[in-house]
């Protein structure tokens, strides 16, 4: 199901070509989008950290088309169950569950 509006207030994207249709995407989901400056990964710190965690499973240059949906889901589940320093050592899965159930956000 879709996330409630208060859980998806904004998105921060880089300037990759994969987002060329961003206007259609943002119109459909109704969420404000911000773009980072080119070559400024520090503007998306948690994203860069997550990319690093993903590299533990998929080395840079891996073709994800050859990874099964089940394997992708297992990696997703493992990362969402992994405590994160940026979240005060909470697990992302716990925080999103709490936000969905209670309506509270950090």
C-alpha contacts under 8 A as a table, 3 or more apart, distances in Angstrom:
res1	aa1	res2	aa2	distance
3	X	7	X	6.16
3	X	8	X	6.74
3	X	100	X	7.80
4	X	7	X	5.52
4	X	8	X	6.89
4	X	100	X	7.62
5	X	8	X	5.31
5	X	9	X	6.37
6	X	9	X	5.75
6	X	103	X	7.90
7	X	99	X	7.54
7	X	100	X	7.99
7	X	105	X	7.23
8	X	11	X	7.41
8	X	31	X	6.65
9	X	31	X	5.83
9	X	32	X	6.63
10	X	31	X	5.61
10	X	32	X	4.82
10	X	33	X	5.63
10	X	34	X	7.40
11	X	31	X	7.11
11	X	32	X	6.39
11	X	33	X	4.78
11	X	34	X	6.19
12	X	33	X	5.82
12	X	34	X	4.78
12	X	35	X	5.69
12	X	36	X	6.87
12	X	44	X	7.19
13	X	33	X	7.19
13	X	34	X	6.25
13	X	35	X	4.94
13	X	36	X	6.20
13	X	44	X	7.98
14	X	35	X	5.53
14	X	36	X	5.16
14	X	37	X	7.36
14	X	38	X	7.28
15	X	19	X	7.08
15	X	35	X	6.45
15	X	36	X	6.83
15	X	37	X	7.54
15	X	38	X	6.50
16	X	19	X	5.91
16	X	20	X	7.66
17	X	20	X	5.39
18	X	21	X	7.77
19	X	22	X	5.17
21	X	24	X	5.67
21	X	25	X	6.50
22	X	25	X	4.97
22	X	26	X	5.95
23	X	26	X	5.26
23	X	27	X	6.01
24	X	27	X	5.16
24	X	28	X	6.18
25	X	28	X	5.24
25	X	29	X	6.32
26	X	29	X	5.22
26	X	30	X	5.53
26	X	31	X	5.76
26	X	32	X	6.87
26	X	33	X	7.00
27	X	30	X	5.25
27	X	31	X	7.55
36	X	40	X	6.74
36	X	41	X	7.86
36	X	43	X	6.16
36	X	44	X	7.45
37	X	40	X	5.58
37	X	43	X	7.76
40	X	43	X	5.86
41	X	44	X	5.59
41	X	45	X	6.66
41	X	48	X	6.67
42	X	45	X	4.97
42	X	48	X	7.61
44	X	47	X	5.32
44	X	48	X	6.27
45	X	48	X	5.15
45	X	49	X	6.21
46	X	49	X	4.95
46	X	50	X	6.14
46	X	86	X	7.77
47	X	50	X	5.08
47	X	51	X	6.17
48	X	51	X	5.00
48	X	52	X	6.34
49	X	52	X	5.11
49	X	53	X	6.44
50	X	53	X	4.93
50	X	54	X	6.17
51	X	54	X	5.02
51	X	55	X	6.36
52	X	55	X	5.12
52	X	56	X	7.07
53	X	56	X	5.47
53	X	57	X	7.58
53	X	79	X	7.78
54	X	57	X	5.43
54	X	58	X	6.00
54	X	59	X	7.93
55	X	58	X	4.77
55	X	59	X	4.85
55	X	60	X	6.35
56	X	59	X	6.79
57	X	75	X	7.47
58	X	62	X	5.88
59	X	62	X	5.67
63	X	66	X	5.91
63	X	67	X	7.51
64	X	67	X	5.09
65	X	68	X	7.76
67	X	71	X	6.46
67	X	72	X	6.78
68	X	71	X	5.20
68	X	72	X	6.34
69	X	72	X	5.06
69	X	73	X	6.11
70	X	73	X	5.05
70	X	74	X	6.24
71	X	74	X	5.06
71	X	75	X	6.34
72	X	75	X	5.22
72	X	76	X	6.15
73	X	76	X	4.92
73	X	77	X	6.05
74	X	77	X	5.09
74	X	78	X	6.13
75	X	78	X	5.07
75	X	79	X	6.14
76	X	79	X	5.27
76	X	80	X	6.09
77	X	80	X	5.12
77	X	81	X	6.12
78	X	81	X	5.16
78	X	82	X	6.26
79	X	82	X	5.10
80	X	83	X	7.95
80	X	91	X	6.32
80	X	92	X	5.04
80	X	93	X	5.02
81	X	91	X	5.41
81	X	92	X	6.53
81	X	93	X	5.83
81	X	94	X	7.89
82	X	91	X	5.51
82	X	92	X	7.34
83	X	87	X	7.59
83	X	89	X	4.78
83	X	90	X	4.98
83	X	91	X	4.27
83	X	92	X	7.14
84	X	87	X	5.27
84	X	88	X	6.63
84	X	89	X	4.67
84	X	90	X	5.95
84	X	91	X	6.24
84	X	92	X	7.54
85	X	88	X	5.17
85	X	89	X	4.73
85	X	90	X	7.60
86	X	89	X	7.00
87	X	90	X	5.34
87	X	91	X	7.36
87	X	92	X	7.66
90	X	94	X	7.16
90	X	95	X	7.19
91	X	94	X	5.36
91	X	95	X	6.50
92	X	95	X	5.14
92	X	96	X	6.20
93	X	96	X	5.44
93	X	97	X	6.12
94	X	97	X	5.15
94	X	98	X	6.10
95	X	98	X	5.10
95	X	99	X	6.12
96	X	99	X	4.98
96	X	100	X	6.08
97	X	100	X	5.21
97	X	101	X	6.06
98	X	101	X	5.18
98	X	102	X	5.76
98	X	103	X	7.46
98	X	104	X	7.21
99	X	102	X	5.41
99	X	103	X	4.87
99	X	104	X	4.88
99	X	105	X	5.51
100	X	103	X	5.44
100	X	104	X	7.63
